[in-house]
């Protein structure tokens, strides 16, 4: 990693380091991309689409596609285990938690994603096994589950109302997929004036290149990108009244 990229977050910059050309690095340095926005004092943890459809089996992604064609495989399960640690910290610190589920109600006729792939989208119907949140990080009493039908958790849902009602100023984003629903939600959150941190080791994508590029893009232009240890420290600091950016 080039020492000139001083704004790159320690511990996560190596995720996208190998896809940058020398010209890319110079562009980032010249424009000062990646400056931190900072976090506020009233966070909420959002766990995005950690359902069996999109997590799949804890195996190499291509080996589990016969059962979970949209599943992220072993990389998604690595993220799930980190999400579990974030949930422990959030619950212990009294930080609200919202899960999202990508589901269709009664019919997939209006599924805007169905035309972009050939796997059986009836698995996304609300009562299907694949639509359930994986048991290992199932919601606790007091957590909220928000159903959505599009990439962004803000589109066609009352999410903004909930966040305003809770006094939330910061969203901590985890889940899947990095280049899809996580990125769409992150951009929409920033566009609505929220501070956002994407937890690099708590997100995953079925395509490695998409994961790297999406994290790089969000770090450059939209959000903070942090490792889970820093986020847990931030959540725990809030419990003791220290708050603010770690």
N, C-alpha and C positions, 0 to 999 in steps of 0.2 A: 504493500500500500504506500502510495506517495505521501511523504511527510507534509507536503503542501496542502493536503486536504484536511485542514485543521478542524473543520466543523463536523467531520464524520464521527459518528458515535462509536466510542471504544467498545469492542466486543461484538458489534454487528456489522461494521463496515466490510469485513471480509466476505460477507454473504454475496455482495455484488462486485467486489473488487476485481474478480477475474473476467468480468464482461466489459470493463472499461478500457477504451483505447487511450493512448497518450493525449490525443486531441480531446476526448471526452473529459479527461482530468483537467485539462487546461481550461475548457469551457466552464467547468464547475468552479474552479479557482477564480477565474476572471469575473464571473458574475456573483460570486459569493453564495452560491446555492447551498442549501442544507442548514441554514441558520436555525437554531432552535426557537420555537414559539413559546415554550414553557408551558407549565401546567398550572391549573388553578387550585382552589382549596375545597372544591365540592365535586369529587369525581364519581363516576359510575362505571362499572365494569360491564361491557357488552360482549357476550359470547355468541358469535355469529355462526349459525347453521351447522352446529356440531351434531349432525344427524347421521344415522347409519348410511343413508344414501350418499353422503358426501365425505364421510370418514372411511367407510368400508372396513376391510379386514386389515389386521396388523401384519401385512406381508408386503413385499415389493409391489408397487402399484399395478404393474402389468400382470402380475400373477393372480390378482384378486378381481380382475375386471369381469370375469365370467359371472360372478355373483354380485359385484358392486361396480358396475361400469363407470359410474361417476365418482367412485370413492378415491380418496387420496392415498390409501394404503399406509405403509409404515411411517412415512413422513407426517401424515395427518395424525397418526396415533402418538408420535413423539410430541406434537403440538398439544394434543389432548392431555397428556400427562403434565405439561407445563400449565395448561389451563386449570387443572386441578389444584395446583399450588397457588395460582392467582385467586381462585375461588376461596380457598382457605383464608388467605390474607384479607380478602374483601369482606367475608363474613365476620372474621374476627374484629375487623375495624369498623364494622357497621356501614360499609360502602354498599349502596344499592347494586343489584345485579339484574340485568335484563338479558335473556336469551332470545335469539331470533330463530325461527324455523321457516324454511322455504317450503311452502305447501300449496297445493291446489285444492279448491273446495268442489267436490262432487264430479267435476269434469276437468280434463286437461285441454279442452278445446281452446281455452283462452291463455294457455301457457306460452308466453312469449319466447321461452328458451327452447321449446320442443322442436322447432324447425331447424335448430342448429346442431342437432346430434341425432343418432339413430337408436339410442337405448330407450327402453320401455319407460316412458314418462308417467305411466299409471302408478309407478312406485312413489310418485310425489303426492298422491292423493292423501288427504288428511288422516285417513284411518289406516294407512299402510304401515307395515313394519319399518320401512325405510325412512319414514317421516319422523320417527321418534328420535329424541336426543339420546346419545349414547349413555348407557347406564352408569358408566364410571364417573361421569360428571353431571348426573341428573340434577335438575333444579331442587333447591331446598325450599322449605316453607318460607314464604316471604319474598322469594325470587319471582320475577315476572317473565312470562313467555309471550313474545310478540310474533304473531304470524305475518308473513309477507309473501308476496307473489312475484316480486321483482328483485333485482340485485341490491338496490339500496334499501336499508331498513327504514328510510325516511319516506320512500315513495308509496303513497296509498295507505299509510298507517298513521295513527295518532301519536307517533313517537315524540314529536316536538312538544306536544301538550304534556306528556309524561315528564319529559326532562325539565320543562319550565316549572311544573308543579313540584318537582323534587328540588328545585334550585340548583340543578346540575350546571357546572361550567366546564367540565372536563370529561371526555369519553376515553376510556381505556379499551382498545379493540383487540380481540383475540378471536380465533376461529378460522373458518375456511370460506372460500378460497382466497388466497392473497390477492390474486389479480382480478378476481370477480367481485363477490359480495363484500369482502373486506374493503377493497379499494373504493368501490362505489359508495359505501357507507361513510368511509373516511372523508372523501371529497365533499359529499353532501353535508357532513357535520361541520367541516371547516367553513363551507359556504354559508352556513347558518350561524356562524360566530362562536362555535364551541372550540375549546382547546382539545387537541386529539393526540394521543400516543398510540401507535401500533406496536404491539409486543412482538418483536421479531421472531423469538423462539416459540411463540404461542400461536403462530399462524402457519398455514401450509397451503400448497397448491399441488394439483396432480401433475403439473408441468413445471419442472425445475426452473426453466428460463423465465416463465411467467412470474414465479415467486420472486426471483432475483430482481427482475426489471420493475415489478410493482413496488417492491420495498424501496428500491433506488428512487423511483419516481415520486413516491409519497414523501420520502426523506428530503428530496431536493426541493419540492414545491409546496407541499401541503401540511404534513404532520411531523411530529417528533417520532422517531423510530428508536425504541429502547429495548434493552434486554429485560428478561423477567425479574432478575435480581434487583435491578434499579427500580422497576415498577413496584415490586413488593416493598422495598424500602420506602417508597413514596406513600404507599397505602398505609403502612405502619406508622409513618411519621404523622399522617393525618389523624390517626387515632390518638396520638399523644399531644395533638394541637400544634405541631410544628408546621405541617402543610407545605404548600408551595412546591416549586420545582426542586427535584432532588439534586 
